[in-house]
Amino acid sequence: MSGSKIRILTSLFATALVSYAGAFSTQTRSAATSSSVESKSPMFENLKFDKNPQFDVLEKSQRYIESQMDDETFNEDWYAEDYVLRGPVIGPINRADLAKSQSGLGIRAAFPDINIDTFGFTIDPENPYRCFYFQRWRGTHSSDLDSYGTIYPATGNQMETPVSCFCVVWNPEAKVVYEQVGAVVDRLEGNTEGKAAVFGLLHTAGLKLSANPGDKVFGFMQRLGHLAGNMGRSWSREEEIPKWWISKSRGADATDIWE
C-alpha cells in the first residue's frame, strides 16, 4: 500500500474516532436507569450494597482525601475491616500490608515539597457508594530516597506526573472498603514516562520500573518479592485477602474476564 493511501486511511480513522467519541459523549442515561444496570463483574456488583447510602458519599470522600493530605499516619478509623486496595500493578492488598509497604518507602522525606492536586470528584452513576476523583502529583527529589535500605541520592529533579484516576468505595457503615489508585488518564503528560502517583516518584528518584498490567517479566519479579516478603508486598497473602475479593488477578497479572 502506498504512503499516500496509508495517510488517507489514517486521517479517515482519526476523523471517525473523533466523530464517534462525540456522538457517544452525548448519550446519557437517567439516574434510575444507571442504578439498575448490573455489572458484568460480580465483585463490583457486590460493592453496590443496597444502592442507598444514608450519608453524603461525595462530601465524605472529599473529607477523606483531605485527611490523607493532612495526616501522614492515616487514621485507621476510616477503613472497613475487609478493606482492599488495588492499582494497575499493585494489589489486592489489605490495610495491614499496605501500611507496612508504605513504611518502607521514604517518599515524604525524599520529596518534602510534594504537592498533590486533587479535583473532579464525581459519583459513579451506577454505584452511589463509589466516588471517582483525579490527581496530578508534583514534587522535587531534593533528599535521598531510602527504599527498604537501598539509597537513591537526591537528584534535584522536578517531577510532574500525568493525571490519574482514583476511586473510593464506601460500605453502608460509611467505612472505606475498596480503593482503586493511579490509573493513568493520559500517559503522554508530565515527565515520568507515563508513571503516576508513587511510581512517578520512584521513577524521578532513579528507580525506573517497567510496570504495566500484563507485563510477565514484572509480574515474575513481583512474585519473587512476594515470596521473600521482606520489601513490602505487592499483594496480600491469599488467606489474608478479604473473601469478597474474588478476582484471581494479582499485581501486574492480566485482568479477569467476566462473562
Summary of the structure (lengths in Angstrom):
residues: 259
radius of gyration: 20.2
end to end distance: 38.8
largest distance: 63.9
contacts: 728
relative contact order: 0.16
helix: 34%
strand: 21%
